[in-house]
């Protein structure tokens, strides 16, 4: 979000905040907490999820390096709408809400970038909701999720591959499927030569055939 700022704004931003390291599977912030800080993910992956009063959770997004966490809550000076949990060891730059608000007051382009980032997030959320509600088969739902993860990955641009420590249950949550269905479909995709799975690394081996599954 901040990569295209002018040098004076970038230099000012570099001097702000603190770098914090988190181990895997801990919360950076929790749904309902007062938004006292903005968090820029430097490396690692984070899942953003919401939980109902009955304890049912839904994963809304997987955050990648460079993503900004808690932006809308900080701008509205309200509470975090979601919980942010690390999937692996992560490094985060944390900016106090007051210093970030002063920063965007001083540098109008940073405020404009913040609004553009929020608009992009809401558009992405709409596309995800539309995909889940209109998706056909279980295979197409899972294939869509895997393709989205692979296309967002920075691991390797020569092939569609990503390396994220997501459980089968978490993949199912993203796709609106049960853990058992995800396990069965991943095995099927591997037997058909569509995927290669090694630990947390998933490679889409046959992109054209796999893309056709998303249309089912």
ZASETOR-355617 format. One record per residue (C-alpha): residue number from 1; z, y, x. Coordinates in steps of 0.1 Angstrom, whole numbers, plus 5000, padded with zeros to 4 digits. Layout:
N
<mivex n="NUM" zz="Z" yy="Y" xx="X"/>
...
END
This chain:
216
<mivex n="1" zz="5000" yy="5000" xx="5000"/>
<mivex n="2" zz="5008" yy="5024" xx="5029"/>
<mivex n="3" zz="4981" yy="5013" xx="5054"/>
<mivex n="4" zz="4957" yy="5041" xx="5045"/>
<mivex n="5" zz="4982" yy="5070" xx="5048"/>
<mivex n="6" zz="4975" yy="5098" xx="5072"/>
<mivex n="7" zz="4992" yy="5097" xx="5106"/>
<mivex n="8" zz="5020" yy="5121" xx="5098"/>
<mivex n="9" zz="5030" yy="5102" xx="5067"/>
<mivex n="10" zz="5028" yy="5069" xx="5086"/>
<mivex n="11" zz="5049" yy="5082" xx="5114"/>
<mivex n="12" zz="5075" yy="5095" xx="5090"/>
<mivex n="13" zz="5075" yy="5061" xx="5072"/>
<mivex n="14" zz="5080" yy="5042" xx="5105"/>
<mivex n="15" zz="5112" yy="5061" xx="5111"/>
<mivex n="16" zz="5126" yy="5052" xx="5077"/>
<mivex n="17" zz="5145" yy="5022" xx="5066"/>
<mivex n="18" zz="5158" yy="4991" xx="5084"/>
<mivex n="19" zz="5143" yy="4957" xx="5093"/>
<mivex n="20" zz="5162" yy="4928" xx="5077"/>
<mivex n="21" zz="5156" yy="4891" xx="5083"/>
<mivex n="22" zz="5163" yy="4866" xx="5055"/>
<mivex n="23" zz="5165" yy="4828" xx="5057"/>
<mivex n="24" zz="5146" yy="4807" xx="5033"/>
<mivex n="25" zz="5157" yy="4804" xx="4996"/>
<mivex n="26" zz="5179" yy="4835" xx="4993"/>
<mivex n="27" zz="5176" yy="4864" xx="4970"/>
<mivex n="28" zz="5165" yy="4898" xx="4983"/>
<mivex n="29" zz="5174" yy="4913" xx="4950"/>
<mivex n="30" zz="5182" yy="4900" xx="4916"/>
<mivex n="31" zz="5170" yy="4907" xx="4880"/>
<mivex n="32" zz="5193" yy="4932" xx="4863"/>
<mivex n="33" zz="5207" yy="4947" xx="4895"/>
<mivex n="34" zz="5205" yy="4985" xx="4900"/>
<mivex n="35" zz="5174" yy="4992" xx="4921"/>
<mivex n="36" zz="5189" yy="5008" xx="4951"/>
<mivex n="37" zz="5162" yy="5000" xx="4976"/>
<mivex n="38" zz="5125" yy="4994" xx="4980"/>
<mivex n="39" zz="5114" yy="4964" xx="5001"/>
<mivex n="40" zz="5082" yy="4960" xx="5022"/>
<mivex n="41" zz="5075" yy="4924" xx="5031"/>
<mivex n="42" zz="5065" yy="4922" xx="5068"/>
<mivex n="43" zz="5061" yy="4884" xx="5071"/>
<mivex n="44" zz="5068" yy="4853" xx="5050"/>
<mivex n="45" zz="5064" yy="4847" xx="5013"/>
<mivex n="46" zz="5086" yy="4857" xx="4984"/>
<mivex n="47" zz="5085" yy="4845" xx="4948"/>
<mivex n="48" zz="5091" yy="4870" xx="4920"/>
<mivex n="49" zz="5105" yy="4855" xx="4888"/>
<mivex n="50" zz="5121" yy="4864" xx="4856"/>
<mivex n="51" zz="5149" yy="4845" xx="4838"/>
<mivex n="52" zz="5156" yy="4845" xx="4801"/>
<mivex n="53" zz="5191" yy="4846" xx="4786"/>
<mivex n="54" zz="5189" yy="4809" xx="4781"/>
<mivex n="55" zz="5183" yy="4803" xx="4818"/>
<mivex n="56" zz="5146" yy="4795" xx="4816"/>
<mivex n="57" zz="5126" yy="4810" xx="4845"/>
<mivex n="58" zz="5090" yy="4820" xx="4849"/>
<mivex n="59" zz="5073" yy="4828" xx="4882"/>
<mivex n="60" zz="5053" yy="4860" xx="4879"/>
<mivex n="61" zz="5039" yy="4864" xx="4914"/>
<mivex n="62" zz="5040" yy="4851" xx="4950"/>
<mivex n="63" zz="5044" yy="4881" xx="4973"/>
<mivex n="64" zz="5025" yy="4882" xx="5006"/>
<mivex n="65" zz="5030" yy="4902" xx="5038"/>
<mivex n="66" zz="5023" yy="4939" xx="5031"/>
<mivex n="67" zz="5034" yy="4936" xx="4995"/>
<mivex n="68" zz="5060" yy="4962" xx="4982"/>
<mivex n="69" zz="5089" yy="4947" xx="4962"/>
<mivex n="70" zz="5108" yy="4966" xx="4936"/>
<mivex n="71" zz="5085" yy="4996" xx="4934"/>
<mivex n="72" zz="5085" yy="5002" xx="4896"/>
<mivex n="73" zz="5122" yy="4998" xx="4894"/>
<mivex n="74" zz="5128" yy="5023" xx="4922"/>
<mivex n="75" zz="5103" yy="5048" xx="4907"/>
<mivex n="76" zz="5120" yy="5045" xx="4873"/>
<mivex n="77" zz="5155" yy="5046" xx="4889"/>
<mivex n="78" zz="5164" yy="5017" xx="4867"/>
<mivex n="79" zz="5172" yy="4980" xx="4873"/>
<mivex n="80" zz="5151" yy="4954" xx="4890"/>
<mivex n="81" zz="5130" yy="4936" xx="4864"/>
<mivex n="82" zz="5127" yy="4904" xx="4884"/>
<mivex n="83" zz="5145" yy="4884" xx="4911"/>
<mivex n="84" zz="5129" yy="4882" xx="4945"/>
<mivex n="85" zz="5136" yy="4849" xx="4964"/>
<mivex n="86" zz="5123" yy="4841" xx="4998"/>
<mivex n="87" zz="5103" yy="4809" xx="5001"/>
<mivex n="88" zz="5107" yy="4807" xx="5039"/>
<mivex n="89" zz="5122" yy="4829" xx="5066"/>
<mivex n="90" zz="5111" yy="4864" xx="5060"/>
<mivex n="91" zz="5113" yy="4899" xx="5075"/>
<mivex n="92" zz="5116" yy="4928" xx="5052"/>
<mivex n="93" zz="5116" yy="4966" xx="5058"/>
<mivex n="94" zz="5142" yy="4980" xx="5034"/>
<mivex n="95" zz="5141" yy="5017" xx="5023"/>
<mivex n="96" zz="5169" yy="5033" xx="5003"/>
<mivex n="97" zz="5156" yy="5045" xx="4969"/>
<mivex n="98" zz="5167" yy="5081" xx="4976"/>
<mivex n="99" zz="5148" yy="5083" xx="5010"/>
<mivex n="100" zz="5117" yy="5067" xx="4994"/>
<mivex n="101" zz="5117" yy="5091" xx="4965"/>
<mivex n="102" zz="5121" yy="5120" xx="4990"/>
<mivex n="103" zz="5092" yy="5105" xx="5010"/>
<mivex n="104" zz="5067" yy="5105" xx="4981"/>
<mivex n="105" zz="5079" yy="5140" xx="4971"/>
<mivex n="106" zz="5070" yy="5152" xx="5006"/>
<mivex n="107" zz="5037" yy="5133" xx="5009"/>
<mivex n="108" zz="5018" yy="5134" xx="4977"/>
<mivex n="109" zz="4993" yy="5108" xx="4989"/>
<mivex n="110" zz="5021" yy="5083" xx="4992"/>
<mivex n="111" zz="5030" yy="5090" xx="4955"/>
<mivex n="112" zz="4993" yy="5084" xx="4945"/>
<mivex n="113" zz="4992" yy="5052" xx="4965"/>
<mivex n="114" zz="5024" yy="5041" xx="4947"/>
<mivex n="115" zz="5009" yy="5047" xx="4913"/>
<mivex n="116" zz="4977" yy="5029" xx="4923"/>
<mivex n="117" zz="4997" yy="4999" xx="4935"/>
<mivex n="118" zz="5017" yy="4997" xx="4902"/>
<mivex n="119" zz="4984" yy="4999" xx="4882"/>
<mivex n="120" zz="4970" yy="4970" xx="4903"/>
<mivex n="121" zz="5001" yy="4949" xx="4898"/>
<mivex n="122" zz="4999" yy="4953" xx="4860"/>
<mivex n="123" zz="4962" yy="4945" xx="4860"/>
<mivex n="124" zz="4970" yy="4914" xx="4880"/>
<mivex n="125" zz="4998" yy="4904" xx="4856"/>
<mivex n="126" zz="4974" yy="4908" xx="4826"/>
<mivex n="127" zz="4948" yy="4886" xx="4843"/>
<mivex n="128" zz="4974" yy="4859" xx="4850"/>
<mivex n="129" zz="4987" yy="4860" xx="4814"/>
<mivex n="130" zz="4951" yy="4859" xx="4801"/>
<mivex n="131" zz="4942" yy="4830" xx="4823"/>
<mivex n="132" zz="4973" yy="4810" xx="4813"/>
<mivex n="133" zz="4968" yy="4816" xx="4776"/>
<mivex n="134" zz="4930" yy="4809" xx="4776"/>
<mivex n="135" zz="4929" yy="4781" xx="4802"/>
<mivex n="136" zz="4916" yy="4747" xx="4790"/>
<mivex n="137" zz="4926" yy="4716" xx="4808"/>
<mivex n="138" zz="4957" yy="4710" xx="4830"/>
<mivex n="139" zz="4933" yy="4705" xx="4860"/>
<mivex n="140" zz="4917" yy="4739" xx="4855"/>
<mivex n="141" zz="4950" yy="4757" xx="4853"/>
<mivex n="142" zz="4962" yy="4741" xx="4886"/>
<mivex n="143" zz="4929" yy="4747" xx="4902"/>
<mivex n="144" zz="4930" yy="4784" xx="4893"/>
<mivex n="145" zz="4964" yy="4788" xx="4908"/>
<mivex n="146" zz="4955" yy="4771" xx="4940"/>
<mivex n="147" zz="4923" yy="4791" xx="4944"/>
<mivex n="148" zz="4942" yy="4824" xx="4938"/>
<mivex n="149" zz="4967" yy="4814" xx="4965"/>
<mivex n="150" zz="4940" yy="4804" xx="4989"/>
<mivex n="151" zz="4920" yy="4836" xx="4984"/>
<mivex n="152" zz="4951" yy="4857" xx="4991"/>
<mivex n="153" zz="4960" yy="4838" xx="5022"/>
<mivex n="154" zz="4956" yy="4854" xx="5056"/>
<mivex n="155" zz="4959" yy="4821" xx="5076"/>
<mivex n="156" zz="4922" yy="4814" xx="5079"/>
<mivex n="157" zz="4893" yy="4833" xx="5066"/>
<mivex n="158" zz="4868" yy="4806" xx="5075"/>
<mivex n="159" zz="4881" yy="4782" xx="5049"/>
<mivex n="160" zz="4902" yy="4784" xx="5018"/>
<mivex n="161" zz="4936" yy="4774" xx="5031"/>
<mivex n="162" zz="4972" yy="4786" xx="5026"/>
<mivex n="163" zz="5005" yy="4776" xx="5039"/>
<mivex n="164" zz="5034" yy="4783" xx="5015"/>
<mivex n="165" zz="5065" yy="4762" xx="5010"/>
<mivex n="166" zz="5061" yy="4759" xx="4972"/>
<mivex n="167" zz="5075" yy="4728" xx="4954"/>
<mivex n="168" zz="5055" yy="4709" xx="4928"/>
<mivex n="169" zz="5078" yy="4723" xx="4902"/>
<mivex n="170" zz="5071" yy="4759" xx="4914"/>
<mivex n="171" zz="5033" yy="4753" xx="4913"/>
<mivex n="172" zz="5038" yy="4739" xx="4878"/>
<mivex n="173" zz="5056" yy="4770" xx="4868"/>
<mivex n="174" zz="5028" yy="4792" xx="4880"/>
<mivex n="175" zz="5002" yy="4770" xx="4862"/>
<mivex n="176" zz="5022" yy="4764" xx="4830"/>
<mivex n="177" zz="5025" yy="4726" xx="4838"/>
<mivex n="178" zz="5052" yy="4701" xx="4844"/>
<mivex n="179" zz="5061" yy="4689" xx="4879"/>
<mivex n="180" zz="5049" yy="4654" xx="4871"/>
<mivex n="181" zz="5015" yy="4667" xx="4860"/>
<mivex n="182" zz="5011" yy="4688" xx="4892"/>
<mivex n="183" zz="5020" yy="4658" xx="4914"/>
<mivex n="184" zz="4995" yy="4636" xx="4895"/>
<mivex n="185" zz="4967" yy="4662" xx="4898"/>
<mivex n="186" zz="4973" yy="4669" xx="4935"/>
<mivex n="187" zz="4970" yy="4632" xx="4942"/>
<mivex n="188" zz="4938" yy="4631" xx="4921"/>
<mivex n="189" zz="4923" yy="4661" xx="4939"/>
<mivex n="190" zz="4930" yy="4645" xx="4973"/>
<mivex n="191" zz="4915" yy="4612" xx="4964"/>
<mivex n="192" zz="4884" yy="4629" xx="4952"/>
<mivex n="193" zz="4881" yy="4648" xx="4985"/>
<mivex n="194" zz="4887" yy="4682" xx="4969"/>
<mivex n="195" zz="4919" yy="4690" xx="4987"/>
<mivex n="196" zz="4936" yy="4683" xx="5021"/>
<mivex n="197" zz="4974" yy="4685" xx="5021"/>
<mivex n="198" zz="4995" yy="4684" xx="5052"/>
<mivex n="199" zz="5031" yy="4695" xx="5047"/>
<mivex n="200" zz="5031" yy="4730" xx="5032"/>
<mivex n="201" zz="4995" yy="4735" xx="5041"/>
<mivex n="202" zz="4968" yy="4731" xx="5014"/>
<mivex n="203" zz="4931" yy="4733" xx="5022"/>
<mivex n="204" zz="4904" yy="4734" xx="4995"/>
<mivex n="205" zz="4879" yy="4711" xx="5012"/>
<mivex n="206" zz="4851" yy="4714" xx="4987"/>
<mivex n="207" zz="4850" yy="4749" xx="4973"/>
<mivex n="208" zz="4820" yy="4746" xx="4951"/>
<mivex n="209" zz="4832" yy="4715" xx="4933"/>
<mivex n="210" zz="4867" yy="4729" xx="4931"/>
<mivex n="211" zz="4855" yy="4762" xx="4916"/>
<mivex n="212" zz="4838" yy="4742" xx="4888"/>
<mivex n="213" zz="4871" yy="4727" xx="4878"/>
<mivex n="214" zz="4885" yy="4761" xx="4871"/>
<mivex n="215" zz="4859" yy="4765" xx="4843"/>
<mivex n="216" zz="4871" yy="4734" xx="4825"/>
END
